[in-house]
Amino acid sequence: MRNVLDDIDRRILRELQNDARISHQELSERVGLSPSPCARRIRKLESDGYITGYSARVDESRLGFAFSVFVSVRLDRQVDDRLVNFEQNVKRCPEIVDCWLMTGSFDYLLRVAVRDLDEFERFLTGRLTRFDGVASLESSIPIRRVKYLSARLD
């Protein structure tokens, strides 16, 4: 894997992060290369693991899941079987769209996407609090997203 990306590689990544459906022609014009060398660089960025895939950004609110809640979870014990069991439970819950193992006072940070506060309450009391090993939870409701990038490039 290459250790250093040049300015053109970073511009390619920035443009693809903004719009992965951009044509090779348009991308090459924006980064100052002809289409063939631009396409070779994209393939190299893919093969070197800098680009790990392509996806669509989906508007959850258009699908009816406009209510997000961040939930910090503390387990009763931080041992392998507890962590594995918790993570398996998380993977079975479509409401949990993002999960991070954390350092600090909580073990996990979840982002839960639901229709409304009532659905969150049902999920919280009917499922999340019943996971083996959950000792405590703390929920935070975001007001609005201020910034979003899929990855840091600089």
Buried (B, 14 or more C-beta within 10 A) or exposed (E): EEEEBEEBBBBBBBBBBEEBEBEBEBBBBBBEBEBEEBBEBBEBBEEEEBBEEEEEEEEBEEEEBEBBBBBBBBBEEEEEEBBEBBEEBBEEBEBBBEBEEEEEEBBBBBBBBBBEEEBBEEBBEEBBEEBEBBEEBEEEEEEEEEEEEEEEEE
